């Protein structure tokens, strides 16, 4: 008699576990019963997003942005896409869809951040160009003003020297007239 309640209890727990196992698995993966075509489509969309993210990162780098974090995020998205393809190859469409969706999400974030960094880099480059242009203009004006005043000062000193020479020549001529 004592064994009967244990058998009933064990059977009940086993029965409840079998019934709720798919529910728990659904909560874990969130994608039970996903069709193969849905998983393949999600991986293709994720791959396209990854390519667009890569192009966006290249554009941001060409503009002069620091893309170190974006490259790390791209690598994460690539790893997730590779994991999705592994799950798909094993026939786990739910896992493949989950990882492909995560990869696409990261790729979309990278695209957004790359566009922001590119805009910031372009703005910074424009500001540097303006600063360099103004600085060069100020330096050129300062050099021209310096040369102008230097030339005027040299011309004035040169005239004074010539006038002193004329006075000396005149004094020598007058001295010769009085001596001779």
C-alpha positions as CSV (number, residue, x, y, z in Angstrom):
1,X,0.0,0.0,0.0
2,X,2.7,2.3,0.8
3,X,4.3,1.9,-2.6
4,X,1.1,2.9,-4.4
5,X,1.2,6.6,-3.4
6,X,4.9,6.8,-4.5
7,X,4.1,5.3,-7.9
8,X,1.1,7.6,-8.3
9,X,3.3,10.6,-7.3
10,X,6.1,9.6,-9.6
11,X,3.7,9.0,-12.5
12,X,2.0,12.3,-11.9
13,X,5.3,14.3,-11.8
14,X,6.5,12.5,-15.0
15,X,3.2,13.2,-16.7
16,X,3.3,16.9,-15.7
17,X,6.9,17.1,-16.9
18,X,6.1,15.6,-20.3
19,X,3.2,18.0,-20.7
20,X,5.0,21.2,-19.7
21,X,8.4,20.4,-21.3
22,X,7.3,21.9,-24.7
23,X,6.1,25.0,-22.9
24,X,9.4,25.4,-21.0
25,X,11.3,24.9,-24.3
26,X,9.1,27.5,-26.0
27,X,10.0,30.0,-23.3
28,X,13.7,29.1,-23.6
29,X,13.9,29.5,-27.4
30,X,10.8,31.5,-28.1
31,X,10.5,30.0,-31.6
32,X,9.0,26.6,-31.5
33,X,7.7,25.2,-34.7
34,X,9.5,27.6,-37.0
35,X,9.4,26.7,-40.7
36,X,12.7,26.1,-42.4
37,X,11.9,28.8,-45.0
38,X,11.4,31.3,-42.2
39,X,14.7,30.5,-40.7
40,X,16.5,30.7,-44.1
41,X,14.8,34.0,-44.9
42,X,15.8,35.4,-41.5
43,X,19.4,34.3,-42.1
44,X,19.4,36.0,-45.5
45,X,18.0,39.2,-44.1
46,X,20.6,39.1,-41.3
47,X,23.4,38.5,-43.9
48,X,22.2,41.5,-46.0
49,X,22.1,43.6,-42.9
50,X,25.6,42.5,-42.0
51,X,26.9,43.5,-45.5
52,X,25.2,46.9,-45.2
53,X,26.7,47.4,-41.7
54,X,30.1,46.5,-43.1
55,X,29.7,49.1,-45.8
56,X,28.6,51.7,-43.3
57,X,31.6,51.0,-41.1
58,X,33.9,51.4,-44.1
59,X,32.3,54.7,-45.0
60,X,32.6,56.0,-41.4
61,X,36.3,54.9,-41.4
62,X,37.0,56.7,-44.7
63,X,35.4,59.8,-43.2
64,X,37.9,59.6,-40.3
65,X,35.8,58.1,-37.5
66,X,37.1,55.7,-34.9
67,X,35.3,52.5,-35.7
68,X,37.0,50.1,-33.2
69,X,33.8,49.5,-31.3
70,X,31.8,49.0,-34.5
71,X,34.3,46.4,-35.8
72,X,33.9,44.5,-32.5
73,X,30.1,44.7,-32.9
74,X,30.4,43.5,-36.5
75,X,32.4,40.5,-35.4
76,X,29.7,39.7,-32.8
77,X,27.0,39.9,-35.5
78,X,29.0,37.7,-37.7
79,X,29.5,35.1,-34.9
80,X,25.7,35.1,-34.3
81,X,25.0,34.6,-38.0
82,X,27.5,31.7,-38.1
83,X,25.8,30.2,-35.0
84,X,22.4,30.6,-36.7
85,X,23.7,28.8,-39.8
86,X,25.1,26.0,-37.5
87,X,21.7,25.6,-35.9
88,X,20.0,25.6,-39.3
89,X,22.3,22.9,-40.5
90,X,21.4,20.8,-37.5
91,X,17.7,21.3,-38.2
92,X,17.0,23.6,-35.3
93,X,15.0,26.3,-37.1
94,X,14.0,28.0,-33.9
95,X,17.6,28.5,-32.8
96,X,18.6,29.6,-36.3
97,X,15.8,32.2,-36.4
98,X,16.7,33.4,-32.9
99,X,20.4,33.9,-33.6
100,X,19.7,35.4,-37.1
101,X,17.3,37.9,-35.5
102,X,20.0,38.9,-32.9
103,X,22.6,39.2,-35.7
104,X,20.3,41.5,-37.7
105,X,19.5,43.6,-34.6
106,X,23.2,44.2,-33.9
107,X,23.9,44.9,-37.6
108,X,21.1,47.5,-37.6
109,X,22.6,49.1,-34.5
110,X,26.0,49.2,-36.2
111,X,24.6,50.9,-39.2
112,X,22.9,53.6,-37.1
113,X,26.1,54.2,-35.0
114,X,28.3,54.2,-38.1
115,X,26.1,56.8,-39.8
116,X,26.3,59.0,-36.6
117,X,30.1,58.6,-36.4
118,X,30.5,59.4,-40.1
119,X,28.4,62.6,-39.7
120,X,30.5,63.6,-36.6
121,X,33.8,62.9,-38.5
122,X,32.7,64.9,-41.5
123,X,31.7,67.8,-39.1
124,X,35.0,67.6,-37.3
125,X,36.9,67.6,-40.7
126,X,35.0,70.6,-41.8
127,X,35.8,72.4,-38.6
128,X,39.5,71.6,-39.0
129,X,39.4,72.9,-42.6
130,X,37.9,76.2,-41.4
131,X,40.4,76.5,-38.6
132,X,43.3,75.8,-40.9
133,X,41.9,78.2,-43.6
134,X,41.5,81.0,-41.0
135,X,44.9,80.4,-39.5
136,X,46.6,80.4,-42.8
137,X,44.8,83.7,-43.8
138,X,45.8,85.3,-40.5
139,X,49.4,84.2,-40.9
140,X,49.6,85.5,-44.5
141,X,48.1,88.8,-43.4
142,X,50.6,89.1,-40.5
143,X,53.5,88.3,-42.8
144,X,52.4,90.8,-45.4
145,X,51.9,93.5,-42.7
146,X,55.3,92.7,-41.3
147,X,56.9,92.9,-44.7
148,X,55.2,96.2,-45.4
149,X,56.3,97.8,-42.2
150,X,59.7,96.3,-42.5
151,X,60.0,97.7,-46.0
152,X,58.8,101.2,-44.8
153,X,61.3,101.1,-42.0
154,X,64.1,100.0,-44.3
155,X,63.1,102.8,-46.8
156,X,63.1,105.4,-44.0
157,X,66.5,104.3,-42.7
158,X,67.8,104.2,-46.2
159,X,66.6,107.8,-46.8
160,X,68.1,109.0,-43.6
161,X,71.4,107.4,-44.6
162,X,71.3,109.1,-48.0
163,X,70.5,112.4,-46.4
164,X,73.4,112.1,-44.1
165,X,75.6,111.3,-47.0
166,X,74.4,114.4,-48.9
167,X,75.0,116.5,-45.8
168,X,78.5,115.1,-45.5
169,X,79.3,115.6,-49.2
170,X,78.0,119.2,-48.9
171,X,80.2,119.8,-45.8
172,X,83.2,118.4,-47.6
173,X,82.5,120.6,-50.6
174,X,82.2,123.7,-48.5
175,X,85.3,122.8,-46.6
176,X,87.2,122.4,-49.9
177,X,85.9,125.8,-51.0
178,X,87.1,127.5,-47.9
179,X,90.5,125.7,-48.0
180,X,91.2,126.3,-51.5
